[in-house]
Amino acid sequence: MDSGTHFVMGIALGGLALADPIVAHHSITFTAVMAGTIIGSQAPDVDTVLKLRNNAVYIRHHRGITHSLPAVALWPVLITFVLSLIFQDANVLHLWLWTFLAVALHVFVDIFNAYGTQAIRPISKKWVALGVINTFDPIIFSLHCVAIVLWAFGTNPVWTFSILYIIIIFYYILRFAVQSAVKKAVRHTIQDDEYVIVAPTMRFFQWRIAAKSKTHYYVGRAYGRTVNIYDKFEIKSMPKTSLVDKALQDPNLAAFVSFSPLYRWEISELENGLTEVRLIDLRYRSDNRYPFVAVAHLNEDNDIITSYTGWIFTEDKLQRKLQIGASN
């Protein structure tokens, strides 16, 4: 989920903590717990700072180790230790418990996004992505905001947030049901599919579609059970050449391949004598473009002159990024 949603979830969990008698009857413990749930709801996303380094590192590691099983255990210990130094009279056990729930809830809800997390690492480095909730879901965010406002106006926080989470559980169940119906509609439309990705959008009934058959890739959108296929690409094996091998060793392209389960490729000769290898993720079609790409330019000796990976919405901006890379 996005940072804003994680933040309101932290507040809601802090309010729900008043169901705990130790928290409810000890103001310092409650203050510490509220701080713990808010910080704990944000802590796993500290790896966002990796984007300051470069997109390749960010793509490879975001929602990786910081969302793993060891991290879920370590974040609450670290946060509780720091907060216990600030709120020295707080009940440490209950502070740790509610902080742990905040961290665990953060990782748990991220599993339902299309991006996913490495939530079962180190057991497996597989990305767990159920793809039923958009990274920002306006319904979930709005429900939390309404509940927080009601609490501010004097409603019982335990009942308010309990009802909130009961509603959200049913909302998740409904999203699974809608996703299942969309997948059936896609398979009925394509029929010879081997692999289907149905990803949510901010709109309840609209879903992004990327699918693979034995011979083609399909990209489209579903509106309810109505499936519209916008693009169809013939599947071609990538050439096994030294140029391609060298390009795929580039950190930007390697990060892209590790992240993208469904992409096509283009190789073209440029006017300046360089060869461009471009990988195009098919999951994020927007305004007739595919903004998530990885590009490498190589010379006649197969040396990589410049490369880039990330979300780019205009060709001009992509070329500027590549020129900046070539000058560095």
N, C-alpha and C positions, 0 to 999 in steps of 0.2 A: 504494500500500500504506500501511498505518498506520505510525506512527513506530517502534513496537516491532519490526516486521518489518524495516524499513529498518535499524534499529540492529544486529540480529543478522546481517543481510546484510553490514554493514560489517565486523563482526568476522570473519565467514567469509572475506570477500575479503582481509582482512589476513592471515589464516592461509594462504590460498592464495598470497599474495605470497611466501611462503618458497620457492616454486618458482623464484623469481628469485635467482640466486647472489649478486647484489649486495646484496639484502635479507637473504638467509639468513646471509651471512658478515660483516655489519656491524650490530652491535646498535643503534647510534644510528639508522641508516637504517631498520631494522625498526621501532623505536619510533615514528619519524616517520611511516612508512608506515601503521602501525596507527592512529595518530591521524588521518592523512589519509583513510583509507578509512571510518572511523567518522564523521568530520565531513562528508566528501563524500557519504556515504549519507544525511545529514540536510539538507544545505545547500539543495537546491531547495525544500524545504518551509518555508523561512523566511517565505514569503508568508502563512503561517498567522496571523501577527501582524495581518494585515488585518482579521481577525474582530473585533479590538478596536475598530476604527473603526465598521463596521456590516456587516450581512449582505450588503447589496447590493454593496458594494465587494469583499467576500470572494468572493461567487459569481462575479462578473465576472472576477476576476483570479487566484483560486487555481488553481495548476497551469498558469498562463499563461506570462508572460514568464520566470519563474524556471525553467521546464522547457523553454524554447526552445532552438534550436540555438546561438545566441550564448551563452546562459547555460551550456550544457554545456561550451562552450569556456572561458568566463571563470571559472566557479567553481573549477576545478582550479588555475588560475593564481593566483587570490587566496589560496586555502587553502595552496598550496605556498609562496607568498611569506611568509605569516605563519609557517608551521611551520619554514621554513628559517631564520628569525630566532631561533626557539626552539632548534631542533636544528641548530646551525651546521655540524656535521661530517657531516650527512646528505647522501646523494647526491641532488641536486636533481632530476636527470632522472628517476630511478626513483621518487622521491617524487611528482613530477608525474604520471607514467604511471599509478601505482596509484590515485592520487586521481582522475584522470580516469576510470578504469574504474569507480570507486565512484559518481561523479556520473552517468555514462552509464547504469550499471545501474539506478540509482534511477529515472531518467526512463523507461528501457526497460520496467521491470516495471509502472510506473504506466499504461502504454498498455493493459495487459491488464485493467484495472478497468473497471467501468461508467461511472465518473466521467470517466476519460480525462485527457489533457493536450493542450496546444497544442505538441506535440513537434516539429512541422515549421515552426513560426513562425521567421522572417518569410516563408518561402516561402508559407505559408498559415496563416490563423488558425483553420482547421478543428480541432475537437476530435477527437483520435484516441482512440477508446474501443472496444476489442474485446470487453469484457464477458464474459470467461471466468473471471476470478479475482476473488473478493470482496476488498473493501478490506482486510479481515483474513481471511486464510485460515489456519485452525488447523493444517492439514497442513503447509503451507510453514513456518510459524513453528515448529512442533514439530520438524520435521526439522532445521532450523537449530540449535535448542536442543540436540538430541541430539548433533549433530556437534560443537558447541562443547564439550559436556561430555566427549565422547570425547577431544577434543584435550586438555582439561584433565587427563585421566587418562593421557595419554602416547601416544596414537596419533599416527601421522604426519599432520601437518595437510594436507600437499599431497594425499595419497591420500584422507584423510577428506573434505575439501571438494570434491575432484574427483568422488568417488563421489556426494556430496550433490547436486552440480549436474547430474550425469547423471540421477539419479533425478528431480530437479525438471523437467528438460527433458521426460522421458517423461510426467510428471504434467501438464505444460502441454498436450502433444499429446493426452492422454486427455481433458482438459477441453474442448478444441476438438471432439473427437469427440462428447462428450456434448452439448455445446451445439448442434452440428449436428443431432443426433438429436431434441433438444427442439424446435428450429425446424421441422423437418419435421412433428413431431406437432402443433404449433400450427397450421401451415398446413393440415394435414389436418382439424383441428377447425373452423377458421374458414372456410377455403376461399377466401373472396373478399378475403383480406387484401391490403393495399397496403404496410403497414409493420409490422414485428414487432421488438420489443425483448425479448430474452431475457437477463436479468441474473442473475448468480450470487448465492447466499446463503452463509452460513457452513456450511451442510450440503451435502455433495457432490452428492446427487441432487435437491435442491430448487432451483428456479429461479423468479424473478419474471417474469411475462409482462405486457407491455402491447402491444397491437396496434391497428391502425387499418384498417378497411375503407372502402369508399366511403360507407357510411352510418352506421357505428357505431365506437365505441371499445370494446375488450375488455380486461378486467383479470383476471388469475388467477395461478395457480401451476402448475408442473409438478413431478410427483414421478416421476422417471425419464421414461418416455414417456407417462405418464398426465397429461392436461391437464385442469385444473379451472378453468372460467371463473366468477369470482365476481360480476363486475359488467359490465353492458353499457349504454353511454350512446349515445344518438343524437347524431350530429354536427350541430351547429348553427353557422352562421356568426355571428361576433360582430357585434353591431350597429355600423354605421358612423355614430356620433353624436359630437357634440363632447364629451360626457361621457366616452365610452369613449376617444376620442383623447387627452383630457387625462389620464385615468387611466394609459394606456399610456406616457405621457411621464414618469411618476413614476419615480425611480431604482430603487425597489424592484421595481415591476412590470417595468420595462425590463430589469433584471438577471435576473429570473425568465424572461422570454421568451427572452433570449439563451442561457439555460442549458438550458431544458426543451424537448425535441423533441416531447413528447406531453402535452397538457394540455387540460382543459375549463374553461369559464367559468360564472360565476353572477353575475347582477346583481339586487340586491334593495333594496327601500325599507325603511329602518330607522325605528323608532318616534320617534327624535329628529329626523326630517326629512332625515337624510343618506341618500345612496345608496351602497351597497357594491358594489364590483367585486372579485370574487374569482377568481383563477386557481388551478387545482388540478392539480398534477403527478400523472400516473397511474402513474408507475413505482414508487412507494414505498408501496403499500398495506400497512398494518400494523394488525392488530386491528380490522378493518372501518373503518379511517380512512385518509385520505390526508394524511399529516403535512407534506408539503412544499407550501406555499402562498404566494401573494402576494395581499395585500388592500389596497385603498385605499378610504377614505371621503371622499366629495365632498359639498359643499353645493349649494344650488340655483343658485349662480353658477359651478358646476364648479370651485371651488377645492378643492384636496386638503387636508383637515383632518388626516388621519393616514394612515399606510401602514406596511406591514410585509411582509417576506419571510423565510422560513426554515422550519425544521422545528419544528412545534408539534403536540403529541400530545393536547391537550385544548382544547376551545373556550374554556373559562374562561381559560386561559393566553394564548390568542390575543387575547381581548378586553382582558386586562390589558396586553399589549404595545401594543395600539392605543391604549389610554387613556394610557399613558406617552408614546407618540408625540404624541398630541394635546396633552398638557400641556407638551411641550418647545417 
